[in-house]
Amino acid sequence: MLRTLQIGVVALGIAFFLALAGLAYYSSAPPAELNKQQTAGQADNKQPEKEKHSLRGFIRFLFPDAISIFTFWLVIATILLGILGYTQISFLGRAEIIAAKSANAAKDASDAATASAKAANEANQLSRETFVAGQRPWVSLTRAALISISYNVNGANFRVVYTIKNVGRSPAQGATVEVRVSTISQNWNPEAEQRRLCDEIKGRPDSPGWLRYVLFPDETNSFDITVTISKDEIEAARNFGSTRTDFISPVIIGCVDYRLASGSDHHQTGFIFNVNELSDAGILLALNVEHGDRTPPQAVLTRWINGFWAD
């Protein structure tokens, strides 16, 4: 924009000069008229040749009257104004460049400040999460002891004692253990079933008398829980495919649930166990329902390949 103004000032100066030249040209008398005037002048008032070529004669030629003197100074003033305008436009151009650089510098500084603030917030968040993770309670399942497998009219009953421990640095509120049992089938996914159980516990409001305890750091607690596989489910597992078998493969899924002392968010620890028979030769086998009730070491719990985690 300022470059355009500079070009405009120069163009106006040139136009002004051409206008003056044209005015001088068209206002001068023709050569014949000049000859007449010179003849008449020579007849009326003869001037010496020396005066015509003197400085005074030149000045009289330039300024024959007051109007020409006024016009001369007007030309000088106009030229000075043009020079001044061109100079001002140059200064404006430099000011615009400096302002643009200052604006870019300010934007860069603002972006740097924003990035620094974001980094500081992220660092603070990371520090807070690290601090919370280091100081919060962590409840783990330290032991799962199979007590017995018994059969009655309801089906197969699995009694297991689960021991949990707070290995963190602050108390755990509302610590509890919940388990379910089922048999392996083509359409059953133990890990998905475990996730449904844990989500159900999270969404369930605490009720009076529910088995929830406060666990202080390094404190343990045990839960003696019995779960049952119904007779119908046992029969469905024995009629797997086109053949009937005496073997089933029970799987116990479980979830330890607790909260921080300073909040209501749930934290959980998951576990999954197989229930196996142990042969006299020490070989793990599927559970034979025809063998009836079982106690250790005839039956044992073994870890499922997945399903052990903590959040």
NUTISE-108499 format. One record per residue: residue in three letters; x, z, y of N, C-alpha, C, CB in turn. Coordinates in steps of 0.001 Angstrom, whole numbers, plus 524288, in hexadecimal, padded with zeros to 5 digits. Glycine has a CB too. Example, Ala and Ser with C-alpha at 12.3 -4.5 7.8 and 13.67 -1.06 7.14 Angstrom:
<rs>
ALA8338681E787E9C68300C81E787EE6C8339081E787F31C82C2C823567EE87;SER8323281BA87F7368356681BE47FBDC8326481EBE8001E837048165D7FDAA;
</rs>
This chain:
<rs>
MET80340800007FB4A8000080000800008036380000804E97FC53804C380006;LEU80758803868052080AC1803B4809B180E0D7FEC980A1F80E448087D80976;ARG80F9C7FC94805D6812857F7AA805E880F3F7F35E80867814287F61480054;THR80A3E7F34E80735806B27EF7980987806607F03080F6D8013D7EFEC80719;LEU8062F7F51981142806077F619816E180B017F44D81999805287FBDE817E6;GLN80F827F520817108146E7F3538194F814717ED67819F2819077F50A815E5;ILE812CA7EAAC815FB812817E4F78164680EBF7E35081A8F810CD7E2A1810FF;GLY80A757E63781B26806A77E4FB81F32808E97E5AB824A4801D97E85D81E93;VAL80C087E9CB8256E80E6F7EAA082A978122B7E63082BF18115D7EFE482ABC;VAL8156A7E4A7828268190E7E0518291A8160B7DB5482A4E81CAF7DF7782456;ALA811EE7DA4B8275A80ED57D5938284280C587D5A382DAF80A967D5098240F;LEU80A607DA3282F5F808137DA928348E80C2D7D9B7838D4805727DFE283541;GLY810FB7DBB7837EF815287DAC483BC3816677D50283C4B81A117DDB983A3E;ILE816B17D259837C6817BD7CCAC837EB8134A7C9CD83AAF818747CA7A8324B;ALA80E6F7CB4E8396F809EF7C8C583BE5809F07C9A7841D0804D17CAD283981;PHE80B747CE7B8434980BA67CF9B848E280FBC7CC4084BA480CD07D563849C9;PHE814467CBB184928818577C86484B5A8169A7C2BC84BDD81D317C8B28480A;LEU8142D7C0A4847D1812487BB39847F580E127BA8F84C228101E7B99984290;ALA80AC57BE8E84CC6806B17BE38850C3809147BDFB8563C802F47C2E885054;LEU80D327C11C8571F80FCE7C0EE85C2E812647BB9F85D21813DF7C54785C8A;ALA814D77B98F85902817587B47885994813567B03585AC681A637B3188549E;GLY80EFA7B08A857FE80ADF7ACAD85900808A27AD3185E6F8068A7AD3185508;LEU807E77B21186014805D97B2E986554809997B0BF86978804DF7B8C586644;ALA80E9C7B1B88689D812777AFAE86C5F812837A9BF86C6E817F17B1B886B12;TYR811F57A77A867B8812257A1C88675F80D7279F4B86A178125A7A00F861A5;TYR808C67A153868C98040E79EDB86AEA8032A7A031870B07FF4E7A082867BC;SER805967A44C872A4804DC7A5B28782D808D77A30687BC4805407AB9C878D6;SER80CE27A09287983810CD79DDE87CB980EC77988A87E71815FA79D3D879B1;ALA810B2796BB8830880EDF791AC8851D8116A78D258823D810087913F88B00;PRO80ED77888A881F781127783F687F80815FD7824A8827A80D3477F7587F37;PRO8197077F3087FE681E4C77D6E8826F81D4B77A68887778216C77A0C87EB2;ALA81961776E48879B81847773D788C5B816C07775D890CE813F476FDB88B60;GLU8137477B5F88F54811B477F0E893518163D782288956380D8D782B689128;LEU819F07835C891D981E917864189382821E37830789745821D3787DD88EC1;ASN8223177DE1896328254D77A7C8999C822F377A4E89F1E825A4774E78974D;LYS81DB177A0B89F4B81B1C779FD8A46B81C1E77F008A7698153D7792C8A3CA;GLN81BA67835E8A45081C74788668A6D58220B788F58A8CC81B2778CD28A312;GLN825B0786D88A58782B247872E8A72782C2B783D38ABFC82EBC7857F8A2AE;THR829C677F1C8AC4082A8877BB18B0D48286577E398B5BF827E17765E8AFF7;ALA8238A780808B519821307831D8B99D82460787CD8BB3A81B9A784C78B86B;GLY8264C78AA08B75B8296778F368B8A482E7578DB88BB6382A99792528B3BC;GLN830D8789518B9A1835B0787998BC12834C2785E98C1B08381D783228B8F8;ALA82FFD783D18C29182EDA7821C8C7EF82DC3786B38CB7982A3877E638C805;ASP82B0578ABB8C9418297578F258CC8E82DD37931D8CD3D824B6791D08CA43;ASN83040794828C8DA83413798C98C8F783869797998C52D8318179E168C7A3;LYS83CC97960C8C6FE84137794B18C3AE84483799818C2F18447A7902C8C60B;GLN8456379ABA8BDF58489779F3F8BCA484DD779D588BACD845F67A2B28B870;PRO851977A03B8BBB6856C079EB38B9DA856EF79EE18B3F685AFA7A2368BC28;GLU85A1079B628B1BD85A9D79B0A8ABFA85CF87A00B8A9CE85E117964B8AA69;LYS8602F7A2798ACD1862BC7A7328AB0985EDD7AB988AA22866D17A8E08AEE9;GLU85ABF7AC148AD85856D67B0448ACEF853867AF7B8A81C853527B08B8B1BB;LYS8528A7AA7D8A6AF84F407A9748A216851C57AB8A89D1984E387A3908A18A;HIS856CB7AB6089CBF8598C7ACFC897F785BAF7B2778985985DF57A941896C6;SER85A007B57889C4085BBB7BAE189CB7858167BE78899A585BF67BC8D8A283;LEU859B77C37189914856897C75B89659851647C834899268597D7CC8C895E1;ARG851927C83689E5984CAB7C8E68A13B848F27C4658A03384DBA7C95E8A71A;GLY84B147BFAA89FD8847A17BB3F89EC8845387BB8F8995D84A987B62B89F5B;PHE848467BD65895A2846317BDED89054841E57C2068901A84A8F7BF5788C81;ILE842CC7C66B892DB83EC87CA89892E7839DD7C8AA8959E840D67CF7A8959A;ARG83A887C5B4899F1835E57C39389C8E832FE7BFB989912837707C0E78A1AC;PHE8361A7BCED895D8833857B94B8923C830437BC4588E358379B7B5D388F73;LEU832657C0BA88C5482F9A7C3C48886082B037C6C188AAE8334F7C78C885B7;PHE82BAE7C8C688F5C827A27CC15891AC8262E7C9ED897038297F7D1DA8921D;PRO823477C5A08970A821DB7C35789C1081DD07C68889F0881FD57BDE989B42;ASP81AD07CA0A89C05816D27CD2589EAF816217D24B89BC7811897CA1E89F05;ALA812977D5A989D98811AF7DAD989B4880F4F7DA7D895DD80E217DE1389EC7;ILE80C107D683894F7809837D60588FDB80D8B7D50588B9C8056E7D19888FEC;SER811817D1BB88CD9815857D0A4888EB818B77D57B887AC8191C7CC4888AC7;ILE819B87D8C488BBA81C877DDA788AB9819517E13C8872F81DD17E07488FE9;PHE814447E1AF8884A810C57E4E7885028109E7E2DE87F6D80B317E4FE8874C;THR8105B7DD9B87EF78102F7DB45879B6815357DC63876B680F4C7D55387A12;PHE819B27DC378797681EB77DD47876EB81ED27E2CF874AA823407DC8987AD0;TRP81D737E6A1877EF81D777EC04875F6819597ECE6871AB81C827EFD287A78;LEU815067E9F6872028111A7EA5286DD3813537E857868A580C297E72E86F49;VAL8166F7E4188690D818EE7E2038645281CBD7E5FC8621B81BC97DCD18657F;ILE820007E853865A7823BF7EC39863E2820F97F0DB86145827147EE218687F;ALA81CB67F2B9863B5819CE7F72586181817777F5C785C388157B7F8DF86540;THR815737F0E785BCF813177EF45856D88172F7EF0685288810667E9ED85770;ILE81BDE7ECF6853F5820137ECB98500F821A27F22D84E5B824DA7E9CC8523D;LEU822177F5C78521C8237B7FB22850C981F557FDA984D54824417FE58855C0;LEU81A567FCA384EA18161C7FEC284B578165D7FC91845C9810BC7FD8684DC6;GLY817B07F78284562818327F5308403081C937F7AE83D198191E7EF5B8409C;ILE8211D7F87283FDE825807FAFA83D37824188008A83B8F82A557FB0D840C6;LEU8215C8035683F2B81FC2808A783DF681BF3808CB8395D81D4880B2E842C0;GLY81835805148395B81477804D98350A8171D803B382FDE81059800BF8361D;TYR81AD78000D82FE581DB57FEC282B22820BA8037D8292C821707FA2982C17;THR8232F8065A82CF18262080B0582B738229080F36829278290F80D348302B;GLN81E0080FEC82BAD81A51813CE829AC818758126A82435815A58145282D54;ILE8177680D6582366815B980BBC81E3081A0380CB981A318142D805E481E31;SER81EF980BE481BB88235180CF98182B82383812C2816CA8288480B4081A9E;PHE822CD8161B81AE5822C881BB3819D481E3181D3B8164B8228A81EC581EF6;LEU819AE81ABB817468152881BCF813F48163D81A3E80E4D81051818EC81602;GLY81900815C880DAC81A5A8141A8085981DD88180B805A881D0A80EC980873;ARG821C381A008088D8252281DEE8063A82224822EF80508829B281F19809D3;ALA81E988245F808A381B7382915807BA817F982873802EE8181682A5380C8C;GLU815E2823AC8023F8128C822BB7FDB4815B0823277F8AE80FF381D577FE13;ILE81A7E8210C7F8BA81DD78216C7F41881F228271D7F2E0822E981E457F4E4;ILE8208482A157F70C821CE82F997F64981D148329D7F446823C8832057FB68;ALA8186D831557F68C813AA834007F4CB81281832C37EF1480EFE8326E7F83A;ALA8134C82DC77ED8C8125B82C4A7E8178161982F2B7E477812F3826547E761;LYS81B2882F747E60E81EEC832437E2DC81D8D838167E289824718318B7E510;SER81BDC83A4C7E6EA81A5F83FD07E6F4815A4840BC7E36D8192C841A27EC91;ALA811DC83D0F7E3AE80D3C83D9F7E05B80EB683D477DA99809288396B7E1B0;ASN812378398E7D94E813F3839177D3E1816E483DFB7D2238176C834417D335;ALA81A2E83FFF7D5B081D0E844C57D46381951849597D39382106846147D8B7;ALA81550849AB7D70A8117884DE07D67B80E7684D5A7D16380DAC84DE27DB1B;LYS80D158486A7CFFB80A468478A7CB0C80DB3849047C66780885841C67CA95;ASP812BA847757C6A781646848DF7C267816CC84EC47C1F681BA7846647C33D;ALA8172C851607C68A8178F857187C6778129C859907C44181898859317CBFD;SER80E13857397C5BD80925859437C3B6808C38587B7BDD180487856A07C670;ASP80A5A853D27BC0580A3E852CE7B65F80DF38567A7B38080BB484D117B537;ALA81288857597B5DA8164685AE67B3638141A860777B32E81B8285AD37B65B;ALA8117D8620C7B77680F338674C7B78D80ADA867CC7B38580D14868927BD04;THR807A9863947B30F80376863AD7AF28805AC863FD7A9A97FFFC85ED67AFAF;ALA809BF860C37A8A280C31860DA7A37B80EAA866287A2618105085C887A30C;SER81112868667A66C8137B86D8C7A5C280F5B871B87A4A7816A686F067AAA6;ALA80AF7871697A77E806C48753B7A69D8047E874A07A1258026A874987AABE;LYS803DB86FA979F74801CD86EC079A308058B870D779617800CF868E879947;ALA80A9C86FCE796E780E7F871C77932D80E81877BE79311813FC86FBA79493;ALA80DEA87A15797BD80DC987FD0797FC80902881F67951F80DC4881AE79DB8;ASN8048087F62795E17FFC78811A79322800688809A78D377FB0787DEB794F7;GLU802B487C2C78B958038A87B6B785F78075B87F79783D280598875DF784DE;ALA80B6A88093786F080F2D884867853680C9C889E5784E6813E6884B3788EC;ASN8094688B1C788C5806878901D788A8802D689075783FD8037C890EB78DBB;GLN8001988C11782F87FC8E88C0677E887FF8A88CB57796D7F96B886F577E6D;LEU80403889F0779078072E88A69774508094488FF7773BC80BB88867D7746C;SER80AFD8923D7781E80CED8979D777E9808A089B617764280F258993F77D3B;ARG803E689A6D778507FF8989DD7776F17FE3F89D4D771247FAB189C8E77A4D;GLU7FE038985F76F477FCCE89795769C380100899EE766477FC33891C876896;THR805FA89954767F380A3D89BA0764E8809DF8A191764D180F87899F176721;PHE808A08A3C67696C8080F8A971769B7803918AB537664E807348AB2976F5D;VAL7FF108A89D766B07FA848AA30763967FBB58A9B875DCB7F5B68A6D9764FF;ALA7FE418A54475C4A7FF808A48B756C5803368A8BC754C9801DF89F2D755E2;GLY806C48AA977583D80A738AE9375693808318B40F7568680F188AE7775A04;GLN804238B505759B6802028BA4275A377FCB88BAFF7578A801838BB9775FDA;ARG7FA3A8B6CF7560A7F4FF8B726753C07F5368B91A74E187F2498B1CC753FA;PRO7F0B78BA9C74BEA7F0968BBFC746537F0BB8B717742E77EBA78BF3A74511;TRP7F3138B78573E7C7F30B8B37973A727F1A18B6327354C7F88B8B08773A11;VAL7ED1B8B4C77332E7EB458B74C72E607EC148B38D729D67E5678B8EE72ED2;SER7EF038B544725FD7F0358B1FF721717EDE08B45E71C837F6288B151720CF;LEU7ED188B104718AB7EB7A8B2D37137B7F0728B3F4710657E7EA8AEA671097;THR7F16A8B8E470F5D7F6438BA5270CB17F5AC8BA80706C27F8248BF9170EA4;ARG7F0D58BB1E704E87F0228BB886FF377EA888BA486FDC57F19D8C10E6FD3D;ALA7E9DF8B7866F96F7E4B88B68F6F7197E5298B7E56F1547E2DA8B0B36F7EE;ALA7E2D08BC3C6EFCE7E35A8BE2E6EA6F7DE408BD5F6E7797E4E98C40C6EA65;LEU7DE7B8BA286E3597D9E98B95F6E0067D8FF8BE456DCC07DA9D8B4806DC77;ILE7D45A8C0756DD1D7D30B8C5296DA247D0798C3BE6D4FC7CF718C8BC6DD53;SER7CC948C04F6D5377C9DB8BEFA6D05C7C69E8BA0A6D10A7C6588C3836CE98;ILE7C5838B78B6CC987C1B78B3466CC4C7BDAB8B5096C84C7C45E8ADD16CAB7;SER7B8D38B57C6C9FA7B4B18B7506C67A7B0058B39F6C6C17B3058BCF66C7E4;TYR7AD138B3896C2827A87F8B0226C2167A3A68B37B6C1577A91B8AC306BD80;ASN79F698B1FB6C3F879A578B4816C34E796168B06E6C440799B68B9476C71B;VAL7916B8B2466C51078D0B8AEAC6C5B278D988AB5A6CAA1787ED8B1B16C5D9;ASN790998AD3A6CE4F791408AA496D328795378A5E86D2AF792DA8ADE56D77C;GLY798DE8A6846CF0F79CF78A29B6CE727A2358A5296CDBD79D1C89EF76D31A;ALA7A6548A29E6CFD07ABAC8A49A6CF617AD168A7706D4767AFA08A00D6CE3B;ASN7AEC48AC556D3F27AFFD8AF9B6D8727B5EB8B0616D8D77AD278B4F46D809;PHE7B7EF8AF696DD917BD918AFD16DE737BE858B42F6E26C7BFEA8AA786E06A;ARG7C0DF8B8596E0747C1FE8BCD96E3D77C7C38BCA76E5577C09E8C22D6E10C;VAL7C8B38BC926EA7D7CE058BC296EC847CEA48BFFE6F1157CF458B66B6EE47;VAL7D32F8C2876F1577D46C8C5F06F5C17D83C8C2FE6F9517D6D28CB516F3D9;TYR7D69C8C24C6FE317D9C08BF7B7020F7DC128C366705E37D6698BB4E70500;THR7E1378C33B706967E3E08C6C570A327E5ED8C3A670ED17E8658C9BC7076D;ILE7E47C8C5717137C7E6418C2D47183E7E9AE8C68B71B5C7E18E8C0F271B93;LYS7ED1E8C44371EA87F0AE8C768721C77F1578C4F0727297F6058C7FB71F05;ASN7F16E8C84D72B257F27C8C679730727F86C8C66F731357EFB38CA08734A7;VAL7FAAC8C1BC7313A800578C130731E9801B58C00773798802788BCD772E5A;GLY7FDD38C04C73B177FEC58BF567409A800458C43D743807FA0D8BCF774313;ARG7FFE88C3FB748CC801B38C84C74C147FD578CAF774F24805BD8C65B74FD0;SER7F8768C98C74E167F4138CC10750BF7EF8D8CC8A74CE47F2668C8EA755BB;PRO7EBBC8CFEA74E057E7748D0C174A577E4178CBD67499F7E40C8D54674C34;ALA7E21E8CB35744DD7DE6A8C708743A17D8FC8C96D743417DFED8C42873E6E;GLN7D5558C73D7462F7CFFB8C93D746447CCAD8C65D7423D7CD8F8C8AD74BC6;GLY7C9168C94A73FBF7C5348C6E573C517C7798C3EB737BA7C1E58C35373F61;ALA7CBA28C5E2735557CE168C321730F77CA968C35F72C257D3838C57B72FBD;THR7C9E48BEF27299A7C6B08BEB7724E67C87E8BA4D721677C0EB8BE087264B;VAL7C69C8BA4F71C8F7C7D88B63A718BC7C2BF8B45D716567CBB38B84571468;GLU7C21E8AF347160A7BD9B8ACF37135B7BF7F8A8C170F9E7B99B8AAAA71750;VAL7BCFB8A88D70AFC7BE988A4C8706FD7B9C88A23C7048D7C1F78A778702B7;ARG7BAC089DB2702397B6DC89AEF6FF1C7B993898BA6FA4E7B4238968270257;VAL7B685897AF6F63F7B8C9895986F1787B572891056EF987B933899E66ED2E;SER7B7FE88D2C6ED617B543888BA6EB1B7B8D6886596E7007B3B28849A6EF5F;THR7B6F8882466E4777BA1B87F9F6E0847BB9B87A3A6E2887B71987F346DB40;ILE7C0118786F6E0C67C1F8873506E26F7BE7386F136E0317C7B7872746E0B2;SER7BCCD86B886E3897B9B6867046E1E47BB5A8625A6E5207B3BF868106E277;GLN7B92D85DE76E3B57BAB9859186E6697B92E859296EC2C7B8478545F6E3BE;ASN7B4E085B9B6ED7A7B2CC85B596F2C87B3D6860506F5EC7AD0285A4F6F299;TRP7B73A863BE6F40D7B81E868B56F6C87BDAE868E66F8C37B70186D6E6F32A;ASN7BE4386A016FDDF7C35E86A4B700647C44586FED7021D7C3BC8667170524;PRO7C7C0872D56FF7E7C8888785E700DC7CA308792B706897CC9987AC06FD4B;GLU7CD74875C7708967CF548767E70DEF7CAF8875AD711E37D3D3872C270F12;ALA7C7A1871BC710F97C330870F07147B7BF5E87583714247C06286BCB7132B;GLU7BE9B8779370F747BB2787C0B70ECB7BD64880DB711867BA4787D2A708F9;GLN7C28D881767114B7C510885CC714047C4428856D719E87CAE3885ED712C2;ARG7C4C7880B271C127C40987FFD721AC7BE6E8813E7233C7C56F87A6772347;ARG7BAA187FB3720077B52A88100721377B45B886E8721337B17387E6471D3F;LEU7B6CE8899F71D707B64C88F4D71D397B893891D6722197B8FD8917371857;CYS7BD3889032723B17BFBE89280728487BC9C8916E72D3F7C55089060728E0;ASP7BA8F88CAA72DC47B76888B6A732647B25D88E9A732777B622885897328B;GLU7B02688F8272DD67AB63892AC72D877AC728984272F4B7A933892A7727ED;ILE7B0ED89A5A72DD27B24B89FAA72F6F7B2F989FED735597B7528A17F72CAA;LYS7B57B89BFA737997B63989BED73D427B10F89BF5740367B9658973273ED7;GLY7AD3C8992C73E317A846898BE740EC7A47289D1B73FB97A5D3893B373FA7;ARG7A5E88A0A473C677A25E8A4D073AD77A3358A9A073E487A32C8A63473506;PRO79F1B8ABC9740AE79FC58B08A743CF7A0D38B53B7404C79AE78B18C74734;ASP7A3FE8B8DA7424F7A50D8BD9D73F517A01D8C0DF73ED37A96F8C0D7741E8;SER79F608C31A73A4279AC88C66D7396779C988CBDB737C6797138C4077352E;PRO799A18CFE97391C79B208D53E737A479BAB8D5C5731BA797178D930739B0;GLY79FBF8D8867301D7A08E8D96772A937A38E8D514727E179B778DA15727F8;TRP7A49A8D0CE72AB47A79D8CC93728547AD428CE5F727777A7748C79772BD0;LEU7AF8C8CC95723407B4C38CE63721D97B8E48CC13725747B5FB8CCFE71C30;ARG7B97E8CE75729F57BD828CCF072DB57C0758D1CC72F757BB148CA0C73279;TYR7C58D8D14372FDA7C8D08D5C3731067CCBD8D4687354D7CBA68D7A872C14;VAL7CEBD8D88F737D37D30E8D80373B777D8198D8CB7386C7D29A8DBFA74019;LEU7DBA28D503738E97E0B18D55E736507E4F28D5E273A6E7E1AE8D089732C7;PHE7E7C68DA3173A507EC1E8DAF273DDB7F1038D85E73B9C7ED0D8E0D073EDC;PRO7F4ED8D77A73ED47F9AF8D4F273CD37FBDA8D7B7737FD7FDDE8D4CC74114;ASP7FD2F8D496734117FF528D65772F037FB518D93572BAC803FF8D9DF72FE9;GLU7F6838D97C72D517F2768DC0E72A297F0148D822726517EE218DE6F72DBB;THR7EE7E8DA0C721BE7EC0B8D6C771DBA7E6978D8CC71C867EF678D6A8718B2;ASN7E37C8D56471A1F7DE488D6DC718467DCEE8D357713AE7DA148D66771CBD;SER7D9C68D5647102B7D8678D27E70B707D27F8D1C970B247DA718D55670681;PHE7D0ED8CD51708F47CB6A8CBF7708547CA828CA9E702907C9CF8C74570C03;ASP7C72C8CDB17000A7C5D08CCD36FA877C0D98C97C6FA737C4FE8D2346F77A;ILE7C1778C4826F9217BD1A8C0C36F9A17BC248BE1E6F4617BE458BC936FDF0;THR7B7338BDA46F3087B59E8BADC6EE4F7B24B8B62C6EFD27B2978BE836EA88;VAL7B3A48B1A26EDCC7B09A8ACE26EEB17AF0A8AAA76E9697B3C48A8C96F1F6;THR7AAC88A7976E9717A8668A5EA6E4807A7948A0096E46D7A32E8A8B86E39E;ILE7A8B189DB56DFDF7A72B8984E6DECA7A24C8988C6DB6A7ABB2895206DC05;SER79E18896106DD3679923896706DA667996D893B26D51F794B88941D6DDAA;LYS795BC895176D1B47957B8929A6CC8A7949588CC06CCFF79125895126C93D;ASP7914788B386D0A2790348859F6D14D79522882A86D2D578BF1884C96D573;GLU7982E884FF6D64879D05882626D7EC7A0F18822B6D36E79F75885396DCA6;ILE7A105886566D04B7A487886496CBC47A2F8882066C7F97A48388B9A6C901;GLU79DEC881796C6E679C1887D706C34C79D41877FE6C56D7963987E0C6C247;ALA79C958774B6CA9879DBE8722E6CCE17A38D870ED6CC5579C1B872076D2AD;ALA7A6EA874E86CCFA7AC8A874056CC757AE09872E96C6D07AF96878BC6CE7A;ARG7AB61875676C3057AC9E874816BD7D7AAD786F216BBA67AA18878B56BA1C;ASN7A6C686D076BE187A4D8867CA6BCBD7A745863A46C04479ED7867946BD25;PHE7AC2D864446C14F7AEE6860B06C4D47AF6F85B5E6C22C7B45D862E56C663;GLY7AD58857596C4B17AD958520B6C2867AA08851896BDCE7B3368509E6C104;SER7ABD284EC66B9D47A89C84DC26B52E7A9C4851936B0C37A97A848346B348;THR7AD5C8551D6B18C7AEC4858D96AD727ADA385E5A6AF447B48E8584D6ABEA;ARG7AD08861D76AB777AC36867626ACAB7B12886A526AB3A7A75A869A96A9AD;THR7B29D86DEE6AEAA7B76E870D46ADDD7B67A876A26AE9F7BBB586EE96B196;ASP7BA00879C16AC9E7B9A987F696AD547BCD1881486B2107BB8F8822F6A869;PHE7BF5787DB16B4AA7C2EA87F2A6B8DE7C09287DF96BE437C82387C4D6B837;ILE7C1838818B6C1D87C039880A76C75A7C50E8820A6CA987BB4E883FE6C91A;SER7C5308802B6CF747C9A88812D6D2F17C7B2883BA6D7F67CCAE87C026D434;PRO7C706888EB6D7DF7C52788B9E6DC997C94F88B926E0EF7C3A1891516DB47;VAL7C76588B336E5C17CAC788B636EA607C85A88F3C6EE3F7CB77885C96ECEB;ILE7CB85893076F0017C9C5896D76F3E47CBF98953C6F9277CB8289C866F26C;ILE7C881894646FCE27CA2B89320702367C90E897D1705AB7C75588E2170454;GLY7CC73898DA709717CBB289D7670CAC7CD9D89CC1712337CE5F8A20370A48;CYS7CBF38A0617158D7CD498A03171B177CDB18A5C471D277C92989CFE71E3E;VAL7D2338A70871F767D2E68ABF5722427D1948AAE3727F77D8A78AE2F7219F;ASP7CE228AE1472A267CC638AD3C72F8A7CD6D8B22B732BA7C6788ABC172FBA;TYR7CF338B180737A07D02E8B5EA73B177D05B8B3F4740B97D55E8B8BF7399D;ARG7D09A8B795744717D0C88B645749FE7D51F8B95674CA47CB798B76374CA6;LEU7D6BB8B756751377DA738BA417546B7D7AA8BEC9757117DD0F8B6A975888;ALA7DAA78C2C57586A7D8518C74A75B0B7D6698C5E67607E7DC3E8CBC175B5C;SER7D8A18C1BF762C07D7528C065768307D3968BBC9768B27DC3A8BF3076B26;GLY7D1568B9F9764717CDED8B56E764D97CA1F8B50E760567D11F8B08776521;SER7C6BB8B115760AE7C2C08B05E75CAC7C3DB8ABB4759217BD7A8AFB775F32;ASP7C8298A8E875A1C7C9698A468756DB7CB088A62D751667CDC58A12075961;HIS7C9408A34174D777CA858A47E7480D7CFBA8A1FF7468B7C6228A2A07445C;HIS7D2B98A4D4743707D7678A2C0740E97D6BF8A37D73B0F7DC838A581742F2;GLN7D8D989FDF738097D7B989FE4732767DC8589E8C72F3A7D35C89C1773141;THR7DC658A04C72A597E05F89F0A726767DD9089D317218C7E4028A3DE72549;GLY7DEF98989771FB67DC468966471B337DF74896D67162E7DAF8890BC71C37;PHE7DCA7896F9711BF7DF418971A70C9E7DBA4894BA708867E0CA89CCF70B10;ILE7DDF289281704737DB0F890417000C7DE198917B6FB0C7DA4388A2A700BE;PHE7DB41893536F7077DDAE894916F1FA7DACB891E26ED897DDC689A806F113;ASN7DDC78901F6E9A57DB9088E906E49D7DAFC8936A6E1327DF0E88A5D6E1DE;VAL7D7238934C6DDB17D694897606D9B67D7EE894E76D4787D0E0899CA6D9AA;ASN7DBFF896EE6D1FA7DDDC894AA6CD0F7DE2B898C96C8C37E33A8921C6CDD8;GLU7DDDC896D56C40B7DF3989A1D6BF887E4FF899776BE6F7DBE8898AA6BA9B;LEU7E73F89D8A6BC2D7ECBF89D696BAC97ED2589DEB6B4DB7EFE08A1D96BDA0;SER7EF44899DD6B25B7EFBE899E66ACA27F3F089DC16AAEC7F1068945F6AA8E;ASP7F40D89EC96A5D97F8048A25A6A3C57FD828A0456A4B07F7238A34369DF1;ALA7FDDF89B0F6A53A802FA898B36A6238044A898786ABF4803268933A6A3CB;GLY800DA89A9D6AF4D801D889AAA6B4E580071895986B7A38076B89BDC6B5DA;ILE7FD09892806B54A7FB7388D7C6B7917F64E88E3C6BA7E7FAE28892D6B340;LEU7F60288C216BF337F13388C6D6C2497ED3F8887C6C03C7F25588B6F6C826;LEU7E88388A5A6BF547E4598870D6BD427DF7B887AA6C0AE7E31D888796B775;ALA7DBD5883F46C0157D6BD884986C28D7D3E78891F6BFF07D37587F7A6C233;LEU7CFF888B386C2A07CD2C88FCC6C0A77C95E88E2C6BC597CA38892996C524;ASN7C9E38908E6B7C07C67388F7C6B3527C1F58935C6B37B7C97688FD36AE04;VAL7BD38891796B4917B8C1894F76B51F7B7378977A6AFF47B427892066B75E;GLU7B8BC8950E6AB8C7B765897326A66F7BAB689BFB6A51A7B810893066A23B;HIS7BEE189CD06A7F57C2228A1636A6F67BFD28A65C6A9467C78C8A0856A924;GLY7BBC68A5D86AC5C7B9358AA666AE837BC628AD006B2D47B8218AE3F6AA40;ASP7BB8A8B22F6B36C7BE108B5146B7AC7C4008B4D56B7387BC3F8BACA6B7AD;ARG7C66E8B4E96BBD67CC1A8B4926BBFC7CE2A8B84D6C02D7CDEA8AEDC6BD10;THR7D2C38BA776BF0D7D5968BDAA6C2DD7DB528BC0E6C2B07D4EC8C3AF6C1B6;PRO7DE308BD476C6C87E3CA8BC0A6C69E7E6648BEFB6C2197E6798BD756CBE8;PRO7EA3A8BCCB6BF877ECCA8B7CC6C0BE7EA448B3106BE257F2678B80E6BF26;GLN7E5958B3D06BBC07E3118AF586B9347E1358AB5A6BD3E7DE6F8B1306B5D4;ALA7E0238AD056C2097DE788A98B6C6467E1A08AAD46CB2B7D8778AA176C759;VAL7E2DC8A6CA6CE247E6208A7806D2CC7E4278A3F86D7317EBF78A64E6D18F;LEU7E5DB8A5586DBE47E4E78A1FA6E0707E9E989EFC6E1A97E3138A5426E54D;THR7E95D899EE6E2D47EDCE896B26E4807EC71893F36E99C7EF4A8929E6E035;ARG7F0518930D6ECCC7EF6E890A46F1F07EDCD88AF46F1647F45E891066F552;TRP7E9C6889866F4787E8468840C6F4FB7EC958811F6F7EE7E2E8883816F7D8;ILE7ECF087C1E6F7087F135879246F96F7F0E5879336FF6D7F11D8737E6F775;ASN7EC4E879BA7019A7EBA587A067074F7E7F787E817088F7E980874C270999;GLY7E68D87EF370D837E2A1882CB70F067E4C8887EC710F87DF33883D370A9A;PHE7EA0B888577119B7EC5288D11713D37EE2388BE1719577F0EA88F1E7106B;TRP7EBD388E7171D2C7ECFD88D55722AC7EB7D892077260A7EA0C8885A7248B;ALA7ED1A891EF72AED7EBBF8960E72EAC7EB7D893AF734127EFC489AA072E85;ASP7E7E5895AA737557E792893C873CC07E7AB8984B7409D7E29C8908973D8C;
</rs>
